[in-house]
Amino acid sequence: MSIDPPRPSPAAFRRRFLAGEVLLGTFVKTPGPHNTEALGTAGLDFVVIDEEHAPFDRGSIDLALLGARAGGLAGLVRVSDAGHLLAALDDGATGVLIPHVDSPQRAAEVVSLCRYRSGSRGFSNTTRAGGYGGRGLWQHVDAQDAEVTVIAMIEDPHALEQLDAILATPGLDGVFIGRGDLTVALGAPGMDSPQTREAAERILGAASRARKPVCMMVANAAEAAEWRALGATAFIVSSDQGLMRMMASKVAAEFAGLKTGTA
């Protein structure tokens, strides 16, 4: 009987991200704990609970994070507003993706909201993140400052002119390249257009100079390998809904002949 190797702890996600390990995740668009728990059995490294573009509120984010924890999976949250960072972190998020970080001032503001000792995060250790009071005050402060991953989403053209300053922000762990928003803002025909690719490569170059990791969304492993060669190390593929639809479409296609009597 084969024994699966032990999986890295979700608490090690920040260390792994900063070390440039190749990490694989997916977005979660469906509120509830079961999908995040199930994805934890599939071999992914992380999920990103998408408050920005899916019908999540604090209660459903809390349940999704609970499911991720049950599945042994790092659970990050893409927040819809910086004011929601504290709730996500208190509810046990391994990290956060923050949309439209377009200046060093904005980067410093959101990082401050996520850090205790060097920032302004509101304190409570009676939350899931604090073991419901099981961690002492300074034990909780130090653990969270060591474990919480803060990722800025670069998706605005004017952010491209301030990349080095944004990436120099203390406490900012890395960036996500928002190719979709950049494509729309640039008026480019698609995410594979020269304009969008040039913007993505500028972000990768700045991140390399700052020695900070880059996360991006890709369609498949072949595309990930292409961007990996340029410096990206963390990849988001599809979403829980997208993966479900993909598998359902595959099964439907397999059964098409049987349904029409041609199989």
Backbone bond lengths (Angstrom), bond angles and torsions (degrees), N, CA, C in turn:
res aa  C-N    CA-C-N  psi(-1)  N-CA   C-N-CA  omega(-1)  CA-C   N-CA-C  phi
1 M - - - 1.457 - - 1.527 109.20 -
2 S 1.322 116.33 127.19 1.463 119.90 179.88 1.523 110.13 -78.22
3 I 1.307 114.79 146.61 1.464 121.35 178.23 1.515 107.89 -115.35
4 D 1.327 116.18 120.70 1.458 119.84 179.23 1.514 110.44 -64.53
5 P 1.342 117.40 139.20 1.463 119.13 176.77 1.515 110.67 -64.16
6 P 1.324 117.71 149.86 1.467 119.33 -179.93 1.528 110.85 -62.49
7 R 1.335 115.87 140.01 1.455 120.67 179.24 1.517 109.52 -84.41
8 P 1.335 117.20 147.49 1.467 119.02 175.52 1.524 110.48 -60.98
9 S 1.309 116.04 145.72 1.457 120.61 177.35 1.523 110.19 -65.49
10 P 1.346 118.31 142.39 1.470 119.81 173.43 1.526 112.45 -54.21
11 A 1.336 116.34 -30.04 1.466 119.78 179.55 1.523 112.11 -65.89
12 A 1.334 117.02 -15.97 1.464 120.86 179.73 1.525 112.10 -89.32
13 F 1.336 117.58 2.48 1.466 119.47 -174.92 1.526 111.51 -58.75
14 R 1.319 118.19 -46.10 1.470 119.42 -177.50 1.525 110.86 -61.04
15 R 1.326 116.29 -44.19 1.464 119.60 179.10 1.521 110.73 -60.18
16 R 1.316 116.92 -42.87 1.461 121.21 -179.26 1.536 111.38 -67.52
17 F 1.328 116.07 -40.35 1.464 121.23 178.69 1.522 110.54 -62.98
18 L 1.336 116.55 -47.55 1.464 120.70 -178.97 1.526 111.76 -67.05
19 A 1.332 116.43 -28.23 1.464 120.36 179.70 1.523 112.47 -78.42
20 G 1.338 116.69 -6.47 1.454 119.76 178.30 1.515 114.34 79.61
21 E 1.343 117.08 22.59 1.460 118.89 173.97 1.527 109.47 -65.62
22 V 1.310 116.44 148.70 1.458 120.14 174.40 1.527 108.14 -77.09
23 L 1.327 116.18 118.99 1.461 122.67 -174.68 1.520 109.73 -121.97
24 L 1.327 115.39 143.59 1.459 121.09 -176.61 1.523 110.64 -124.35
25 G 1.346 115.56 131.09 1.459 120.03 178.69 1.510 111.11 -144.96
26 T 1.324 115.44 -178.14 1.450 121.84 176.40 1.514 109.03 -146.19
27 F 1.323 116.57 156.68 1.458 120.17 173.35 1.525 109.64 -76.70
28 V 1.320 115.53 151.50 1.462 121.88 172.97 1.517 107.31 -117.53
29 K 1.329 115.29 121.12 1.458 122.01 -176.14 1.524 113.07 -109.87
30 T 1.332 117.64 -11.98 1.454 121.90 -173.48 1.522 110.56 -106.13
31 P 1.341 118.40 116.91 1.462 120.19 179.19 1.527 111.72 -60.30
32 G 1.322 115.49 143.65 1.458 121.30 178.86 1.512 110.72 132.04
33 P 1.328 117.82 159.72 1.461 121.35 -177.33 1.520 115.08 -87.67
34 H 1.345 117.38 -20.60 1.454 118.77 -168.07 1.529 113.18 -71.60
35 N 1.339 117.00 -37.88 1.460 118.51 -178.41 1.528 111.58 -67.82
36 T 1.321 117.82 -40.88 1.467 118.99 178.78 1.527 110.70 -67.61
37 E 1.325 116.97 -36.98 1.465 119.48 177.07 1.521 110.23 -65.06
38 A 1.340 117.02 -45.27 1.460 120.62 -179.45 1.519 111.91 -63.47
39 L 1.333 117.27 -39.49 1.460 120.16 178.83 1.524 111.28 -62.83
40 G 1.335 116.22 -25.59 1.449 119.74 176.77 1.514 113.74 -66.24
41 T 1.334 116.91 -18.73 1.467 120.28 178.65 1.529 111.84 -90.57
42 A 1.326 117.24 -2.35 1.466 120.83 -172.19 1.530 113.73 -96.31
43 G 1.311 117.70 -2.57 1.452 120.38 178.20 1.512 115.50 93.11
44 L 1.340 117.72 7.89 1.459 120.23 176.07 1.529 110.49 -73.69
45 D 1.323 114.98 159.99 1.467 120.15 177.19 1.522 112.03 -91.95
46 F 1.340 117.11 -30.34 1.463 119.48 -175.62 1.515 110.47 -158.95
47 V 1.316 115.64 162.26 1.463 123.05 168.06 1.523 107.76 -126.16
48 V 1.336 115.28 155.11 1.466 120.91 174.46 1.522 107.49 -118.74
49 I 1.308 116.63 109.15 1.464 122.49 177.94 1.520 107.31 -74.55
50 D 1.334 116.14 122.63 1.463 120.55 -165.79 1.525 112.07 -99.98
51 E 1.331 115.59 84.59 1.463 119.35 177.00 1.532 111.13 -69.95
52 E 1.329 116.98 -26.62 1.467 119.50 -175.03 1.527 112.44 -68.58
53 H 1.318 117.07 -40.84 1.464 119.99 -172.40 1.527 113.43 -123.66
54 A 1.310 118.32 19.60 1.469 121.09 178.97 1.528 108.59 -141.85
55 P 1.345 118.18 163.02 1.463 120.89 -171.58 1.530 113.92 -81.55
56 F 1.332 116.04 62.31 1.456 121.25 177.59 1.528 110.69 -100.26
57 D 1.332 115.70 143.51 1.454 122.10 166.18 1.526 106.90 -124.85
58 R 1.331 117.56 -175.47 1.459 117.59 -174.42 1.523 111.77 -61.51
59 G 1.337 116.79 -39.79 1.460 119.43 -178.63 1.517 112.39 -63.32
60 S 1.330 116.97 -43.12 1.462 119.21 -178.52 1.528 111.87 -74.63
61 I 1.333 117.97 -30.80 1.465 120.04 173.28 1.524 109.74 -64.38
62 D 1.330 116.23 -42.18 1.457 121.34 178.88 1.531 110.37 -57.52
63 L 1.334 117.00 -44.90 1.465 120.93 179.98 1.526 111.48 -67.54
64 A 1.324 116.81 -40.15 1.462 119.74 178.55 1.524 111.33 -63.62
65 L 1.327 116.70 -39.28 1.464 120.26 176.98 1.523 111.28 -67.61
66 L 1.313 116.29 -35.63 1.466 120.24 175.72 1.529 109.93 -62.31
67 G 1.348 116.37 -43.13 1.455 120.01 177.55 1.514 112.32 -62.89
68 A 1.333 116.50 -41.68 1.464 120.04 178.24 1.520 110.47 -61.70
69 R 1.305 116.25 -41.05 1.466 119.73 179.16 1.520 110.47 -64.98
70 A 1.329 116.95 -40.77 1.465 120.90 178.19 1.524 111.27 -63.64
71 G 1.338 116.89 -32.73 1.457 121.29 179.54 1.511 114.14 -87.19
72 G 1.341 117.28 2.24 1.455 120.73 179.24 1.510 113.57 68.51
73 L 1.327 115.10 32.53 1.463 122.10 -171.59 1.522 109.91 -117.61
74 A 1.325 117.54 139.31 1.459 120.73 174.56 1.520 109.04 -68.04
75 G 1.331 116.89 124.15 1.456 121.86 -179.43 1.511 111.05 -109.37
76 L 1.339 116.85 112.93 1.448 122.50 175.51 1.521 108.47 -103.36
77 V 1.320 116.68 161.23 1.467 121.28 178.53 1.523 108.87 -127.50
78 R 1.344 115.60 127.52 1.469 119.15 168.26 1.522 105.92 -89.24
79 V 1.323 116.12 108.59 1.456 120.57 -174.45 1.518 110.52 -80.20
80 S 1.324 115.24 155.96 1.464 120.03 175.97 1.521 111.82 -91.32
81 D 1.331 116.24 -15.41 1.459 121.17 -176.33 1.526 108.56 -156.59
82 A 1.329 117.33 143.52 1.459 120.23 -179.46 1.522 112.02 -60.50
83 G 1.336 116.77 -25.72 1.451 120.24 178.27 1.514 113.54 -67.21
84 H 1.329 117.85 -11.42 1.456 121.84 -179.91 1.526 112.59 -96.39
85 L 1.323 117.37 -0.37 1.464 120.33 -177.65 1.526 112.03 -62.57
86 L 1.308 117.30 -45.61 1.464 120.78 -176.45 1.523 110.59 -60.06
87 A 1.337 116.94 -44.95 1.464 120.13 -179.02 1.520 110.71 -61.18
88 A 1.325 116.36 -45.04 1.467 119.40 -179.20 1.524 111.31 -61.41
89 L 1.316 116.59 -43.09 1.462 119.87 -178.60 1.525 111.55 -70.27
90 D 1.315 117.98 -42.23 1.464 120.16 177.87 1.525 111.30 -62.44
91 D 1.337 116.72 -33.13 1.461 120.35 -179.75 1.524 112.82 -79.28
92 G 1.323 116.77 1.61 1.454 120.29 171.27 1.506 116.34 104.56
93 A 1.333 118.68 16.30 1.466 119.95 177.76 1.527 109.95 -62.74
94 T 1.321 114.90 136.59 1.462 120.75 175.51 1.518 110.88 -69.65
95 G 1.322 115.20 -28.35 1.451 120.20 -179.94 1.510 110.79 -171.41
96 V 1.322 115.58 -179.28 1.460 120.87 -177.06 1.523 109.98 -138.14
97 L 1.346 114.70 146.04 1.455 122.49 168.27 1.522 106.28 -108.55
98 I 1.324 116.14 128.83 1.460 120.86 -174.67 1.524 108.86 -115.54
99 P 1.340 117.30 114.92 1.472 120.54 -176.30 1.534 112.87 -67.62
100 H 1.318 114.58 154.76 1.467 124.08 168.52 1.536 113.65 51.77
101 V 1.323 115.58 49.15 1.466 119.54 171.10 1.534 105.82 -84.72
102 D 1.327 114.88 103.17 1.463 119.61 -168.43 1.521 114.22 -116.50
103 S 1.342 117.40 9.67 1.464 120.73 179.30 1.519 108.96 -157.96
104 P 1.341 117.36 159.26 1.463 118.68 176.31 1.521 111.66 -65.18
105 Q 1.327 117.58 -29.97 1.467 120.04 177.96 1.524 110.67 -65.12
106 R 1.336 116.82 -43.30 1.457 120.94 177.20 1.528 110.70 -64.87
107 A 1.312 116.89 -41.30 1.466 120.30 178.52 1.530 110.90 -60.63
108 A 1.324 116.82 -44.73 1.465 120.22 179.75 1.519 111.35 -64.30
109 E 1.323 116.74 -37.58 1.468 121.31 -179.78 1.521 111.38 -63.03
110 V 1.336 117.24 -48.64 1.456 119.30 -175.83 1.523 111.38 -73.24
111 V 1.320 117.77 -35.05 1.467 119.57 175.89 1.521 110.12 -61.92
112 S 1.323 116.94 -42.71 1.465 120.88 179.71 1.526 111.69 -57.85
113 L 1.324 117.45 -38.09 1.457 121.67 -179.10 1.521 112.59 -69.12
114 C 1.336 116.55 -14.96 1.465 121.11 -176.85 1.518 113.58 -104.55
115 R 1.323 118.17 -7.44 1.466 121.58 -175.42 1.524 110.61 -118.28
116 Y 1.321 115.15 145.39 1.462 121.02 177.54 1.531 111.55 -87.39
117 R 1.313 117.29 -68.42 1.474 120.53 -170.58 1.524 112.67 -63.90
118 S 1.319 117.61 -38.86 1.462 119.72 -177.89 1.524 112.10 -104.19
119 G 1.346 116.29 7.84 1.449 118.81 -175.58 1.508 113.48 -138.02
120 S 1.327 114.71 -149.08 1.465 119.90 -173.06 1.532 112.03 -131.90
121 R 1.323 117.47 24.24 1.464 119.85 -180.00 1.523 110.32 -62.35
122 G 1.331 115.49 133.15 1.456 120.40 177.81 1.517 111.20 -69.13
123 F 1.330 116.88 136.39 1.471 120.40 -172.02 1.524 113.11 -90.71
124 S 1.325 114.79 135.06 1.461 123.45 162.52 1.518 107.28 -160.69
125 N 1.327 116.47 132.88 1.461 119.96 175.50 1.531 111.52 -112.10
126 T 1.328 116.82 12.20 1.464 120.12 178.39 1.532 111.09 -96.29
127 T 1.315 116.66 15.73 1.456 123.94 179.71 1.527 109.72 -96.27
128 R 1.342 116.11 177.91 1.470 119.45 174.30 1.522 110.24 -58.62
129 A 1.339 116.66 -41.13 1.463 119.82 -179.24 1.520 112.06 -60.06
130 G 1.329 116.55 -31.10 1.459 120.89 -179.51 1.511 113.66 -97.16
131 G 1.338 116.71 14.63 1.462 119.33 -179.23 1.509 112.53 66.09
132 Y 1.344 116.03 28.66 1.475 122.04 -179.89 1.531 111.60 54.56
133 G 1.325 114.64 41.21 1.457 120.65 178.61 1.510 113.42 95.87
134 G 1.320 117.73 -2.88 1.465 120.80 -179.20 1.514 113.14 -71.28
135 R 1.325 116.57 -24.14 1.454 119.98 175.53 1.520 109.38 -94.51
136 G 1.303 115.91 135.75 1.461 120.19 174.73 1.518 110.65 -67.37
137 L 1.338 115.87 168.37 1.459 121.22 -174.77 1.522 112.00 -53.15
138 W 1.323 118.11 -59.89 1.460 120.45 -174.94 1.520 111.82 -76.51
139 Q 1.314 117.56 -26.25 1.462 119.92 173.83 1.529 109.85 -62.81
140 H 1.328 115.59 -42.76 1.460 120.13 178.63 1.524 110.98 -66.77
141 V 1.322 117.18 -44.81 1.464 121.26 179.37 1.522 110.38 -56.69
142 D 1.323 117.12 -49.06 1.459 120.42 -176.15 1.525 111.79 -69.19
143 A 1.337 117.03 -37.98 1.458 120.01 -179.77 1.525 110.91 -65.85
144 Q 1.328 116.49 -44.95 1.455 119.13 -179.28 1.524 112.22 -68.06
145 D 1.317 117.50 -40.70 1.458 119.36 177.99 1.526 111.40 -63.86
146 A 1.339 116.61 -28.97 1.461 120.35 179.35 1.526 112.58 -82.02
147 E 1.347 117.24 -28.71 1.465 120.17 -168.77 1.529 114.87 -103.88
148 V 1.338 118.48 -27.88 1.464 120.41 -173.87 1.530 110.29 -73.26
149 T 1.317 115.71 129.46 1.465 122.68 -179.25 1.524 109.75 -100.56
150 V 1.325 116.66 125.94 1.459 121.83 -178.91 1.523 108.94 -113.89
151 I 1.338 115.39 116.95 1.461 121.51 -176.12 1.526 109.15 -122.13
152 A 1.316 116.17 124.11 1.466 121.87 178.47 1.511 109.57 -91.32
153 M 1.330 116.08 134.45 1.452 120.80 176.80 1.531 109.13 -90.81
154 I 1.319 116.09 120.48 1.460 121.61 178.51 1.525 107.03 -99.48
155 E 1.333 116.30 108.84 1.469 119.89 -172.81 1.530 112.86 -147.08
156 D 1.323 116.11 16.04 1.459 121.47 179.44 1.527 109.15 -122.89
157 P 1.337 118.56 134.35 1.469 120.02 -177.99 1.518 114.14 -55.79
158 H 1.355 117.74 -38.19 1.465 117.32 -177.74 1.524 112.33 -71.30
159 A 1.341 117.73 -16.39 1.467 119.61 174.61 1.519 111.02 -68.62
160 L 1.320 116.44 -24.97 1.459 120.15 -178.43 1.519 112.34 -63.92
161 E 1.325 116.34 -24.56 1.468 120.13 -179.99 1.528 112.05 -82.25
162 Q 1.320 117.61 -6.89 1.470 121.11 -175.88 1.523 111.66 -127.98
163 L 1.319 117.03 23.99 1.460 120.82 -173.41 1.521 113.07 -59.81
164 D 1.324 117.06 -46.19 1.461 119.03 -177.13 1.526 111.35 -62.37
165 A 1.329 116.70 -40.00 1.470 120.26 179.71 1.531 110.61 -69.41
166 I 1.323 117.43 -40.16 1.462 120.08 178.61 1.527 109.93 -62.35
167 L 1.326 116.45 -47.52 1.457 120.84 -175.81 1.527 112.41 -71.39
168 A 1.318 117.30 -18.15 1.465 120.58 177.39 1.529 112.23 -80.02
169 T 1.326 118.53 -4.20 1.464 121.91 -177.02 1.523 110.68 -61.69
170 P 1.328 118.73 121.16 1.468 120.09 177.66 1.528 110.66 -61.13
171 G 1.314 115.77 136.64 1.457 120.64 178.36 1.510 114.87 88.15
172 L 1.340 117.61 -10.22 1.462 120.91 174.60 1.522 107.39 -83.32
173 D 1.336 116.39 121.32 1.456 119.80 -172.09 1.523 113.27 -83.66
174 G 1.325 117.93 -33.39 1.444 120.53 -177.76 1.507 110.56 -177.68
175 V 1.324 115.31 -173.02 1.469 120.10 -177.27 1.525 110.35 -132.41
176 F 1.320 114.09 155.46 1.455 123.23 172.18 1.522 107.14 -112.60
177 I 1.328 116.91 131.61 1.462 120.74 178.91 1.525 108.28 -88.50
178 G 1.335 116.15 112.19 1.458 121.05 -179.48 1.516 110.84 -88.02
179 R 1.328 115.89 79.99 1.470 119.28 -174.36 1.525 112.53 -66.28
180 G 1.328 117.32 -30.67 1.462 119.36 179.41 1.516 111.72 -64.09
181 D 1.333 116.49 -52.79 1.460 120.44 179.64 1.521 111.42 -63.70
182 L 1.333 117.31 -39.68 1.456 120.13 178.97 1.529 110.66 -62.37
183 T 1.328 116.51 -40.79 1.459 120.35 179.84 1.527 111.11 -61.41
184 V 1.330 115.64 -45.98 1.467 120.09 179.90 1.526 110.53 -64.73
185 A 1.340 116.28 -46.33 1.466 119.99 -177.59 1.525 111.97 -64.84
186 L 1.326 116.90 -33.54 1.461 120.77 179.93 1.520 112.48 -82.81
187 G 1.333 116.63 -9.68 1.456 119.91 -176.72 1.512 112.66 68.20
188 A 1.327 116.43 27.02 1.461 121.37 -178.23 1.529 110.57 -80.24
189 P 1.319 118.00 155.16 1.468 119.82 -177.00 1.523 114.65 -70.36
190 G 1.326 117.91 -24.03 1.461 120.23 -179.34 1.508 110.69 -170.80
191 M 1.350 116.34 171.30 1.457 119.99 -177.02 1.522 113.15 -71.40
192 D 1.349 116.44 -14.41 1.456 119.93 176.10 1.528 112.27 -96.94
193 S 1.344 116.02 11.34 1.463 120.35 -178.83 1.525 110.45 -73.08
194 P 1.336 117.81 156.71 1.469 120.67 179.00 1.529 113.06 -58.05
195 Q 1.351 118.01 -36.99 1.460 120.36 -178.62 1.533 111.07 -63.22
196 T 1.327 115.99 -45.79 1.467 119.82 -179.01 1.515 110.95 -69.70
197 R 1.308 116.29 -40.36 1.469 119.16 179.71 1.531 110.70 -63.62
198 E 1.325 116.60 -41.41 1.466 119.52 179.00 1.524 110.93 -61.96
199 A 1.338 116.96 -40.01 1.462 120.63 177.93 1.522 110.57 -64.57
200 A 1.327 117.27 -44.06 1.466 120.88 179.48 1.523 110.93 -62.40
201 E 1.317 116.95 -40.33 1.455 119.97 -179.62 1.531 111.19 -69.04
202 R 1.326 117.20 -32.54 1.472 119.61 174.85 1.524 110.58 -63.79
203 I 1.329 116.42 -41.67 1.468 120.46 178.77 1.521 110.35 -64.64
204 L 1.316 117.02 -43.77 1.461 120.74 178.89 1.533 111.00 -62.38
205 G 1.316 117.02 -38.89 1.457 120.15 178.61 1.513 112.18 -64.83
206 A 1.337 116.34 -43.23 1.474 119.93 178.59 1.514 110.92 -65.22
207 A 1.332 116.81 -40.25 1.461 120.33 178.88 1.523 110.70 -64.34
208 S 1.312 116.99 -37.91 1.458 120.55 177.51 1.523 111.09 -63.39
209 R 1.330 115.87 -42.87 1.470 119.35 178.32 1.519 111.03 -62.48
210 A 1.334 116.55 -36.94 1.470 121.16 -179.06 1.523 112.71 -84.98
211 R 1.330 116.10 -7.19 1.473 122.51 -177.55 1.527 111.23 58.32
212 K 1.316 113.75 46.32 1.465 119.81 177.17 1.528 109.32 -123.14
213 P 1.336 116.50 145.29 1.464 120.49 -174.87 1.524 112.66 -76.04
214 V 1.336 113.88 161.02 1.459 122.22 -178.13 1.523 109.34 -126.42
215 C 1.325 114.66 134.52 1.457 122.64 174.47 1.521 107.88 -112.63
216 M 1.319 117.38 144.60 1.456 120.22 176.27 1.521 110.32 -154.11
217 M 1.312 114.60 160.65 1.459 120.74 178.53 1.526 108.67 -92.70
218 V 1.327 115.54 135.00 1.460 121.16 -179.77 1.525 109.14 -133.35
219 A 1.340 115.29 164.05 1.459 120.21 -177.97 1.520 112.37 -85.10
220 N 1.335 117.22 -30.78 1.454 120.27 -173.84 1.534 109.90 -164.81
221 A 1.338 115.63 179.88 1.463 120.49 -176.89 1.523 111.98 -66.62
222 A 1.343 117.16 -33.51 1.463 119.54 -179.99 1.528 110.78 -64.49
223 E 1.320 116.78 -42.66 1.463 119.44 178.22 1.525 110.37 -67.76
224 A 1.340 116.61 -37.96 1.464 119.98 177.51 1.522 111.07 -60.74
225 A 1.319 117.19 -40.63 1.461 120.62 179.83 1.530 110.90 -63.03
226 E 1.338 116.13 -37.69 1.472 120.30 178.38 1.525 110.86 -62.93
227 W 1.338 116.67 -46.22 1.464 119.96 -179.51 1.527 111.31 -75.57
228 R 1.326 117.04 -27.52 1.470 119.96 176.12 1.523 109.43 -61.74
229 A 1.309 117.25 -39.01 1.461 120.79 179.17 1.517 112.06 -63.42
230 L 1.357 116.68 -22.24 1.460 121.56 179.27 1.525 112.74 -97.11
231 G 1.345 116.85 -1.36 1.452 119.14 172.78 1.510 117.49 122.62
232 A 1.329 119.46 -12.66 1.463 120.60 178.48 1.531 109.62 -71.29
233 T 1.333 116.10 146.74 1.471 118.54 -177.83 1.526 113.67 -130.94
234 A 1.325 118.69 -20.10 1.465 121.19 179.72 1.524 108.12 -116.25
235 F 1.325 115.58 133.00 1.459 119.78 -171.88 1.523 111.27 -130.19
236 I 1.338 115.40 135.20 1.461 122.60 174.87 1.522 107.36 -108.84
237 V 1.321 116.30 126.46 1.457 122.12 179.77 1.524 108.99 -117.08
238 S 1.298 117.18 117.51 1.457 123.99 172.38 1.532 111.31 57.80
239 S 1.337 116.08 -147.02 1.461 123.80 -179.55 1.520 107.89 -154.05
240 D 1.323 116.59 172.64 1.464 118.44 176.74 1.526 110.55 -57.99
241 Q 1.328 117.08 -41.20 1.464 120.60 179.03 1.525 111.17 -67.40
242 G 1.337 116.26 -42.83 1.455 120.07 179.95 1.514 112.42 -63.89
243 L 1.342 116.26 -42.24 1.455 119.87 179.40 1.527 111.15 -66.59
244 M 1.325 116.82 -38.79 1.461 120.60 177.70 1.529 109.93 -64.03
245 R 1.329 116.81 -45.33 1.464 120.50 -179.80 1.522 110.74 -63.73
246 M 1.339 116.62 -40.16 1.454 121.05 179.85 1.527 110.98 -61.29
247 M 1.328 116.42 -45.73 1.453 120.18 -179.67 1.519 111.40 -69.35
248 A 1.337 117.10 -39.58 1.463 120.30 178.59 1.528 110.59 -63.46
249 S 1.336 116.94 -40.08 1.461 120.90 178.34 1.525 110.99 -64.34
250 K 1.322 116.44 -39.58 1.465 121.08 178.22 1.526 110.68 -62.58
251 V 1.331 116.63 -46.08 1.459 120.50 179.85 1.528 110.56 -64.80
252 A 1.343 116.76 -42.94 1.463 120.27 178.91 1.523 111.41 -60.12
253 A 1.335 116.60 -40.18 1.462 120.41 178.92 1.523 110.99 -65.77
254 E 1.336 116.60 -38.96 1.456 120.62 179.32 1.533 111.65 -64.37
255 F 1.321 116.33 -32.65 1.460 121.15 -177.28 1.530 113.03 -92.04
256 A 1.329 117.21 -4.10 1.464 119.66 -174.84 1.530 112.00 -59.08
257 G 1.326 117.05 -43.49 1.446 119.98 -179.41 1.522 112.70 -64.97
258 L 1.330 116.43 -38.05 1.452 120.80 179.07 1.526 110.82 -64.30
259 K 1.330 116.30 -39.07 1.466 120.46 -178.66 1.524 111.87 -69.46
260 T 1.335 116.85 -31.43 1.470 119.53 -177.90 1.514 112.57 -96.71
261 G 1.344 116.61 -1.60 1.459 121.04 178.46 1.502 113.91 79.19
262 T 1.338 118.37 16.55 1.457 121.58 -179.75 1.509 113.45 -102.20
263 A 1.349 115.80 -3.75 1.472 118.71 -177.73 1.533 110.57 -76.20
